[in-house]
Amino acid sequence: MHEPHNMIRSAEPADFTSILELNAESVHFLSPLDLQGLVSLHSQAAYHKVVEVDGRVVAFLLAFREGAHYDSPNYIWFSERYASFLYIDRAVVHQEQRRKGHAAALYDDLIAFAAETGVVIITCEVDIQPPNTGSLLFHETYGFREVGTQWLSGGQKQVSLREKRLPTPGAR
């Protein structure tokens, strides 16, 4: 019995089929995505990485800086309120690979990336109506606090808009 080999690396076009499958598996919490959409998001992403276990993509995280051409109502909400931010658009872990630390590994890597690139605010949204309980708990643990809410999909869904503030570089 060997230890599974886990690796976080930048997403590449060869990963897109796996990423689309992961997105489709969790589409009730995310917006639908096709190949053309993914190619566009990938080209604008500030951060797009995957977790590979034994050569298979089992998780991904896609995030944008301010100024992206992205029509997501949640991204727009943050764009209207923050001059500088890193927005987590989607983070998905394969159903069979949950509770193995993959999301935490991606978030730790993303937070390090934000710190290295001078970002002090990381933003995201979590479904609260209907609730995505796992995601809510995870984001609470990571210190994302609610800064607003909004209804989407013609009142079908409500999200909690959240931010995590990193220590300002040079601050004591």
Summary of the structure (lengths in Angstrom):
residues: 172
radius of gyration: 15.7
end to end distance: 46.6
largest distance: 51.5
contacts: 472
relative contact order: 0.14
helix: 36%
strand: 33%
